[in-house]
Amino acid sequence: MTVADDHTLLRRAIALAAEARASGNPPFGSLLAGPDGAVLAEERNTTRTERDITAHPELKLARWAARELDAATAAATTLYTSCQPCSMCEAAVQQAGLRRVVFALSNDQLLGIRPGSGRPPVPQEGPALYDEVRAVVAGYYH
């Protein structure tokens, strides 16, 4: 794949973002391509129309890949996305074993374009009860 190929596929992801926006959803779109550049699947953000805060296109594609592709095929794919994946989507992409992500807009650039969410950070406390949880988790991952 060349940079020109990457740009062609990124332009399709941007078009999917425009489609998401036109349907009343946040403007984010993504596609998953095989090593030859063939598009395997496409998704748009549908968080508003599906009333599902997790309906990000990157997450939907990671779930699709984990369900539909074997590990070797997933490891040869590239996710093209209009915006850098959020931490939720980044974790799903990693869990799905996708090889590469190419994005058009960074998270920092996005923050410069859109206003903040207005929501305060959620406090987190821990770790706690290490020995108890360790007994449940230890030995699961080999």
N, C-alpha and C positions, 0 to 999 in steps of 0.2 A: 504494500500500500504506500502511496505517495502522499505528500502534504496536500496535493490537489484532490486526491481521492478523499482524504479526510475532510477537506472543505466542502466537497460535494455532499457527503453524508451529513456533515454538520448543518448545511443549508436545509436539508430535509428535516432535521430535528427542529430547526427554527421554524419551518413551515408547520410542523406539528404543534409547536407552541402557539403559533398564530391561530390554528384551528381550535386549540383548547380555549384561547381567549375569546374567539368568536362564539363559542358555545357557552360562555358565561363562567368559565373556569380560570384559575390562574394560568398565566402564559408560559407553560413549560411543556416541552415535548422531547421524546427520546426514541432512539431505535437501536436495535442490536444487530450487528453485522458479523458475518463469518469472516474467516481469514482472507477469502477472495473478494470481500466487499459486498457480497450478496446480503440483502436485508432479510433477516430471519424473523423479526417481529418489530412492531411499532406500537407506541403508546403515547397518550396525551394525559395531562393532568386532568383528573375528574373529581377533585376534592369537593367541589360545590354541588355538581349535578348528582353525584353518588352519595353526598353527605357523609363522606368518609375522609377524615383528616389524613389518612395514610395513602390515599390514592395518587401518589406521586408516580410519574411515568417510570422513573428509574427503579423504584421499588417493585412496580408491577412487572417490569422486564426481568429483574433479578429473580422474582418468584417464578415467572414463566420459565426462565432458563433452568432453575433448580429442579423444576418439575418435568420439563420436556427434553432437556439435553443431558447427555452423559458428561461425565467430568472432563474428558479429553476435549470434547467439542466446546464445552463452556470455556475451557482454558484457552481456546483459540479465538474467542470472540472479542469484539470491541463495542463498547457502549458509547454511542454518540448522543450528546444531550445538550439542550439549549443553555443549561445553567449547571454549574458545578453541583454535584450531588450534596445534599444536606447530610448531616451525620447519620441519620436513620437510614437513608438510601445508601450511603457509603458502606455501612455495615452489611446491608443486604447484598450489595454487589460483591463484597469480599466473601461472604458466606456462600454465595452462588458460584464462586470460583471464576468469575469473569476475568479476562486477562488485562484489559486496558480500558480506560475511560478517556474520551476526548470531549471537552466542553467548550462552549462559545463564551459564556459569561461566568466570571469567577464569583464566588460568594461575596467577596469584598466589593466587587463592582456592583453586584445586585444591591447591596446595602446602600450604595451611593445613589441608586436610582429610586428605590422604594422606601417609604417611611417605615419606621420600626413597627413591630407588632403591637406595641403598647402593653404587652403582657410582662409582668415582672418575672425574673428568673425563679424557677422552682427550687427551694432549698433542698439539699440532699444531705442525709446524715448517715454515717457509717465509715468504715466497716464495723460490724458488731456481730457477736455470737460466732466468731470464726470457727472454733472447734466443732460446734454443732453443724454448721453448714458444710464444713470441710468433710465431715463424715459422710454426707450425702453426695458430694461432688467427686471426691477422691476416687480414682480408679475408673471413672466413666470415660475419660479421654485417654486413649492409648496412642 
